[in-house]
């Protein structure tokens, strides 16, 4: 790509912003970011108050990359007040699925000579972490904890990255004029312009599609991505409870998909979530999808903030997990419920590849619910991928795969999901969104 070329980036999440920042840092002078809302985008998967930062992966490539990112979060002064160290507890119960993932993960940590600490029982874990008062993952408890972990204030990190882009001269167009609904192409299938909800055209030489859960409605993705919604819950804490739970570890049950964050000081809330198979939403005729084969997507128009809603069965799972570690809060009304939209791939791998049907369209994204922790290094790898310079094993892992196009349900994941199978949202649930 010529550094004078106009590069249009569609999507202002971590993939889009990190790419814009990296390219501008390298001397690209005509970088434009389009999105439905100025970042942090309220309903984007990169927004909200917190994201887990850890390097516990069964996959050696992700482990290596996540450890590289973790060191940046921990040591780089730019993340002071954004990254917060915390103990990370990974557990499962009498469930082979979660046990298998944890066994493979600890083996990968051993291979890299990175320390972890076995948790022998629920009782010994509660003795080590007295703030945990519930039965934990019983019966059949097993797990370990990692001292090298933490969490990042997602909105602050995205806002900082956005401002860094501004300082380097990256342009932003947001609102209806930044909401892309389709593309104009020439006879050779090169994209000439992005069409927006405002009826305007944004021309460019190269286009980067990093629109997260909305991307599959704009170009064919060959059944290689699936937009799924995960549930979040927020519990209001008193000042005394903020002090009581200030050292609460991150606790993830890989048999159920439930996990929590330590209390968030700015909002005085305890956030809990599910990393599971999630919910789908079949698009309607009002969704303006350019690709009719898209089988799931969130609503297009962003709210000012995430809608206060989660399906009833999701709320039950959130509360069950809360009772598992802190039963004294088990009946506390939720301050808010919400849904976070993942862009899943069959294997849980990201996508960083040129689209086979468009000569100048690059796909970057498919975070699969675990990309945020890579923010400090993500732009570098996106830039390498754009130039065809990724290490071969990563280029192979992050390719846009067409082999899933004829498969009915290839989304088996990376082994880290737990809980009930994915289901379609009911009409009354969709109306709440």
C-alpha positions in Angstrom: 0.0 0.0 0.0 1.3 3.4 -0.9 1.5 5.8 2.1 -0.4 8.4 0.2 -3.3 6.1 -0.5 -6.6 6.7 1.2 -7.3 3.9 3.7 -10.9 3.7 4.9 -11.4 1.7 8.1 -14.9 0.6 8.9 -15.4 0.1 12.6 -13.9 1.9 15.6 -13.4 -1.0 17.9 -10.0 -2.3 18.9 -9.2 -3.8 15.6 -10.1 -0.7 13.6 -8.6 1.8 16.0 -5.4 -0.1 16.6 -5.0 -0.4 12.8 -5.6 3.3 12.2 -3.1 4.2 15.0 -0.4 1.8 13.7 -0.7 2.9 10.1 -0.7 6.6 11.0 2.4 5.9 13.2 4.1 4.3 10.1 3.5 7.5 8.0 0.2 6.7 6.3 -1.3 10.2 5.9 -4.8 9.6 4.7 -6.5 7.2 7.2 -10.2 7.6 7.7 -12.3 5.7 10.4 -16.1 5.2 9.9 -18.5 4.1 12.6 -22.0 4.4 13.8 -20.9 6.3 16.9 -17.8 8.0 18.1 -15.7 5.5 20.1 -16.1 4.0 22.6 -19.2 2.7 20.7 -21.9 2.0 23.3 -23.0 -1.4 21.9 -19.6 -2.5 20.5 -17.7 -5.4 22.1 -14.8 -3.1 22.8 -16.8 -0.8 25.1 -17.9 -1.0 28.7 -16.0 -0.8 32.0 -13.8 -3.9 32.1 -12.1 -6.7 30.1 -10.0 -9.5 31.5 -6.2 -9.4 30.7 -4.6 -12.9 30.9 -2.3 -15.2 28.9 -3.8 -18.5 29.9 -4.3 -20.3 26.6 -4.1 -23.9 25.5 -3.0 -22.6 22.1 0.7 -21.8 22.1 0.4 -18.9 19.6 -2.2 -17.1 21.5 -0.4 -17.7 24.8 2.8 -16.2 23.4 0.9 -13.2 22.0 -1.2 -12.7 25.1 1.9 -12.8 27.3 3.5 -10.1 25.1 0.4 -8.0 25.4 0.2 -8.6 29.2 3.7 -7.3 29.7 2.7 -4.1 27.9 -0.4 -3.7 30.0 1.6 -4.3 33.2 4.8 -2.3 32.5 4.0 0.4 30.0 3.2 3.7 31.8 0.5 4.6 29.2 -1.8 2.0 30.8 -1.5 3.3 34.3 -5.0 3.9 35.6 -6.3 1.7 32.8 -4.8 -1.7 33.7 -5.3 -3.2 37.2 -3.5 -6.3 38.4 -5.7 -9.0 39.9 -5.5 -12.7 40.8 -7.1 -15.0 38.2 -8.8 -18.2 39.3 -9.7 -20.8 36.6 -11.9 -23.6 37.8 -14.3 -26.3 36.6 -16.4 -29.0 38.1 -17.6 -32.5 37.2 -17.5 -31.6 33.5 -15.0 -33.1 31.0 -15.3 -30.1 28.7 -14.0 -27.5 31.1 -11.5 -30.0 32.6 -9.9 -30.7 29.2 -9.4 -27.0 28.4 -7.7 -26.3 31.8 -5.5 -29.4 31.5 -4.3 -28.3 28.0 -3.8 -24.7 29.2 -1.6 -25.6 32.2 0.4 -27.9 29.9 1.0 -24.9 27.6 2.0 -22.7 30.5 4.5 -25.4 31.7 6.0 -25.6 28.2 6.6 -21.8 28.2 7.9 -22.1 31.8 5.2 -19.7 33.0 4.1 -20.3 36.6 0.6 -21.4 37.8 -0.6 -22.7 41.1 -2.9 -25.6 41.5 -6.0 -25.2 43.7 -6.6 -28.5 45.5 -10.1 -28.0 46.6 -12.9 -25.5 47.1 -12.1 -25.4 50.8 -8.4 -24.7 50.3 -9.3 -22.1 47.7 -11.6 -20.3 50.1 -8.9 -20.4 52.7 -6.5 -18.8 50.3 -9.1 -16.3 49.2 -11.3 -15.6 52.2 -13.5 -13.1 50.3 -15.0 -16.1 48.4 -17.8 -17.4 50.6 -19.8 -19.7 48.3 -19.4 -23.4 47.4 -17.4 -22.5 44.3 -17.4 -25.0 41.5 -18.8 -28.0 43.4 -19.1 -30.9 43.1 -15.9 -32.1 41.4 -13.9 -28.9 41.9 -10.6 -28.6 40.1 -8.6 -25.6 39.0 -5.6 -23.3 39.4 -4.8 -19.6 39.8 -2.4 -17.3 38.1 -0.9 -14.3 39.9 0.1 -12.7 36.6 -3.3 -11.3 35.3 -5.6 -8.4 35.7 -8.2 -6.4 34.0 -8.4 -3.2 31.9 -11.0 -0.4 31.9 -12.2 -1.0 28.4 -13.8 2.4 27.8 -10.7 4.3 29.0 -8.4 2.2 26.9 -10.5 2.8 23.8 -10.8 6.5 24.5 -7.1 6.8 24.9 -6.5 4.9 21.6 -9.1 7.1 19.9 -7.3 10.3 21.1 -3.9 8.9 20.0 -5.4 8.5 16.5 -6.6 12.1 16.6 -3.2 13.3 17.5 -1.7 11.4 14.5 -4.1 13.0 12.1 -6.6 10.1 11.6 -10.0 11.4 10.5 -13.3 10.1 11.9 -16.8 10.2 10.4 -19.5 9.0 12.8 -23.2 8.8 13.0 -25.4 8.2 10.0 -22.5 9.4 7.7 -20.3 6.8 9.3 -22.8 3.9 9.2 -21.8 1.8 6.3 -24.7 -0.1 4.6 -22.9 -1.3 1.4 -20.2 -0.9 -1.1 -19.9 0.3 -4.7 -17.5 -1.7 -6.8 -16.1 -1.5 -10.3 -16.1 -4.2 -13.0 -13.1 -5.9 -11.4 -14.7 -6.1 -8.0 -12.5 -3.4 -6.5 -14.4 -1.3 -4.0 -14.7 2.4 -5.1 -16.7 3.7 -2.2 -18.6 2.8 1.0 -22.3 3.7 1.0 -23.6 5.1 4.2 -27.0 5.4 6.0 -26.9 9.1 5.3 -26.9 8.5 1.5 -23.3 9.6 1.2 -20.3 7.9 -0.4 -16.9 7.6 1.1 -14.3 6.8 -1.5 -11.0 5.1 -0.9 -8.1 3.2 -2.3 -8.1 0.4 0.3 -10.8 -0.6 2.8 -10.4 -2.4 6.1 -13.6 -4.0 7.4 -13.4 -4.2 11.2 -17.1 -3.8 12.0 -17.3 -6.7 14.5 -20.7 -8.3 14.8 -22.1 -6.1 11.9 -19.4 -7.1 9.4 -21.2 -10.2 8.1 -24.1 -8.1 6.9 -21.8 -6.2 4.5 -19.8 -8.8 2.6 -20.0 -12.6 2.4 -18.1 -14.3 5.2 -18.7 -17.9 4.0 -20.1 -19.2 7.3 -16.7 -18.3 8.9 -18.1 -15.8 11.4 -21.2 -15.8 13.6 -22.5 -12.9 15.7 -23.6 -14.1 19.1 -24.8 -12.1 22.2 -23.5 -12.8 25.7 -25.1 -11.6 28.9 -23.6 -9.2 31.4 -24.8 -8.2 34.9 -23.9 -5.2 37.1 -24.5 -5.2 40.9 -24.4 -1.9 42.8 -22.0 -2.0 45.9 -22.0 0.3 48.9 -18.8 2.0 49.9 -18.3 -0.6 52.7 -18.8 -3.4 50.1 -16.3 -1.8 47.8 -13.8 -2.0 50.5 -14.8 -5.5 51.5 -14.5 -6.9 47.9 -11.6 -4.7 46.7 -9.3 -7.8 46.5 -11.9 -10.0 44.9 -10.1 -12.2 42.3 -11.2 -12.7 38.8 -13.0 -16.1 39.0 -13.9 -18.0 35.8 -15.8 -21.3 35.8 -15.1 -23.0 32.4 -17.8 -25.6 33.0 -20.5 -22.9 33.1 -18.9 -20.0 31.3 -19.5 -17.6 34.3 -16.9 -15.1 35.3 -16.5 -11.9 37.3 -14.4 -8.8 37.6 -13.1 -7.1 40.8 -15.2 -4.1 41.8 -15.0 -1.0 39.4 -14.1 2.0 41.5 -15.5 4.7 39.2 -19.0 3.2 38.9 -19.1 1.4 42.3 -20.3 -1.8 40.6 -19.4 -5.4 40.5 -19.6 -6.8 36.9 -20.3 -10.4 36.1 -20.7 -12.1 32.7 -21.0 -15.3 30.8 -18.5 -16.5 28.2 -20.7 -19.2 26.6 -22.4 -20.2 23.4 -24.7 -17.1 23.5 -27.7 -16.1 21.5 -28.3 -15.3 17.9 -30.6 -12.8 16.3 -31.8 -13.5 12.7 -31.8 -10.2 10.8 -35.2 -8.7 9.6 -36.0 -6.8 6.5 -35.4 -3.6 8.4 -31.8 -4.4 9.2 -30.4 -3.1 5.8 -28.1 -6.2 5.4 -26.4 -6.1 2.1 -25.7 -9.9 2.4 -28.8 -12.0 2.6 -26.9 -15.1 3.8 -26.1 -13.3 7.1 -27.8 -15.4 9.7 -27.3 -13.3 12.8 -26.5 -9.7 13.7 -27.3 -7.1 16.3 -29.5 -4.0 15.5 -27.8 -1.5 13.3 -28.6 1.8 15.0 -26.6 2.2 18.2 -28.2 3.3 21.4 -26.7 6.0 23.6 -25.8 3.2 26.0 -26.3 -0.6 26.1 -30.0 -1.5 26.5 -30.9 -2.7 30.0 -31.9 -6.2 29.1 -30.9 -9.8 29.2 -32.9 -13.0 28.5 -34.5 -14.5 31.5 -32.4 -17.7 31.3 -29.3 -15.6 31.0 -30.2 -13.7 34.1 -30.7 -16.9 36.0 -27.2 -18.1 34.9 -25.7 -14.8 36.0 -27.3 -15.1 39.5 -26.3 -18.8 39.9 -22.7 -17.9 39.3 -22.9 -15.0 41.7 -24.2 -17.3 44.4 -21.4 -19.7 43.6 -18.8 -17.3 44.9 -20.7 -14.6 46.9 -24.0 -16.0 48.0 -24.6 -13.0 50.3 -25.1 -11.0 47.0 -27.1 -13.7 45.3 -30.5 -12.0 45.7 -29.2 -8.4 45.2 -31.2 -6.7 42.4 -29.1 -6.1 39.3 -28.3 -2.4 38.7 -28.3 -3.2 35.0 -28.3 -6.1 32.6 -26.9 -6.0 29.1 -25.8 -8.1 26.1 -22.3 -8.0 24.5 -22.0 -9.0 20.8 -19.2 -11.4 19.9 -18.0 -12.2 16.4 -17.3 -15.9 16.7 -15.4 -18.1 14.3 -15.6 -21.9 14.2 -12.2 -22.3 15.9 -12.1 -19.1 18.0 -9.4 -17.7 15.8 -9.2 -14.1 14.6 -9.5 -13.1 11.0 -6.8 -10.9 9.3 -6.9 -11.5 5.6 -7.8 -10.0 2.3 -11.3 -10.8 1.1 -11.2 -13.2 -1.9 -14.0 -11.4 -3.8 -12.7 -7.8 -3.5 -9.2 -6.8 -4.5 -8.9 -4.0 -2.0 -10.9 -5.1 1.0 -9.1 -6.4 4.1 -11.0 -8.2 6.9 -9.8 -7.6 10.4 -11.6 -8.8 13.4 -13.6 -11.9 14.6 -12.4 -11.4 18.1 -14.4 -14.4 19.3 -14.8 -12.9 22.8 -11.1 -12.9 23.7 -9.4 -10.2 21.5 -9.4 -7.1 23.8 -6.4 -8.2 25.9 -4.3 -8.0 22.8 -4.9 -4.3 22.3 -1.3 -3.1 23.0 0.1 -5.3 20.2 -2.9 -5.8 17.9 -2.2 -2.9 15.5 1.2 -4.2 14.7 -0.1 -7.6 13.7 -2.9 -6.0 11.7 -0.3 -3.9 9.8 1.8 -6.9 9.1 -1.2 -8.8 7.8 -2.2 -5.9 5.5 1.3 -6.0 4.0 1.4 -9.8 3.7 4.2 -10.0 6.3 2.7 -12.1 9.1 4.6 -15.1 10.3 3.4 -18.0 8.2 1.8 -19.8 11.1 -0.3 -16.8 12.1 -1.2 -16.0 8.4 -2.5 -19.6 8.2 -4.4 -19.3 11.5 -6.0 -16.0 10.7 -6.9 -16.6 7.1 -10.5 -16.0 6.0 -11.7 -19.6 5.5 -14.2 -20.7 2.8 -14.2 -24.3 3.8 -17.0 -23.8 6.3 -19.4 -22.4 3.7 -21.3 -25.6 3.2 -21.2 -26.9 6.8 -24.3 -26.7 8.8 -22.9 -25.7 12.2 -19.1 -25.6 12.3 -18.8 -23.4 15.4 -17.2 -25.7 17.9 -15.0 -23.0 19.5 -11.6 -23.3 21.1 -12.7 -25.3 24.1 -13.2 -22.3 26.4 -17.0 -22.1 26.2 -19.3 -23.5 28.8 -23.0 -23.7 29.7 -26.1 -24.3 27.5 -26.0 -24.5 23.8 -26.5 -21.4 21.7 -30.1 -20.4 20.9 -32.0 -17.9 18.8 -33.6 -15.0 20.7 -37.4 -15.1 20.8 -39.4 -12.3 19.1 -40.3 -10.7 22.5 -36.6 -10.7 23.4 -35.5 -9.2 20.1 -38.0 -6.4 20.6 -36.2 -5.4 23.8 -33.0 -4.8 21.8 
